[in-house]
């Protein structure tokens, strides 16, 4: 008997409840799985459609994608990509298909496939330009392609300097990610550098891909 707006309101409450509960380490698995079921319900009933838009929002698409990958539900996630990328705005479909597949294969550590899909993205028309560059940098790092990573860092810094669409906080977050990645590369390639850096003070919840960064830093400490 509820209207669509009322349903979206109550679903939003349920989603926020699950997100709050999942912040507790002991409850995260249970409530993240519950959250994925809620998103599945939203998708199957098209509750993302409103008076504002008939398309699935890109941000919601990515939230669901990341949750599926976080829970390692790879078959579910691939089926989600296949079906629901078509529900995005037509101008977003091709680029988001390749980007979501790149994120999927990064999670599976299939780095050659990551680069293949990233190279199919039209950068000039892609809305997630920071995320694209971050994913490419992480892929280069995991492949030990440090020269490619350093070259990308240079062009990335140039982009951040002259781009007028990003907020100061978004630029700061990107710059922090670049800086720590550069230090990780130096730590891995220059033994004399290892006593000069303290990673602990630089990792925060706001840092892009902080879980990946923490994992890589633990690996670096084993080298040192």
Secondary structure, 3 states (H helix, E strand, C coil): CCCHHHHHHHHHHHHHHHHHHHCCCCCHHHHHHHHHHHHHHHHHCCCCCCCCCCCCCHHHHHHHHHHHHHCCCHHHHHHHHHHHHHHCCHHHHHHHHHHHHHHHHHHCCCHHHHHHHHCCCCHHHCCCHHHHHHHHHHHHHHCCCHHHHHHHHHHHHHHHHHCCCCCHHHHHHHHHHHHHHHHHHHHHHCHHHHHHCCCHHHCCCCCCCHHHHHHHHHHHHHHC
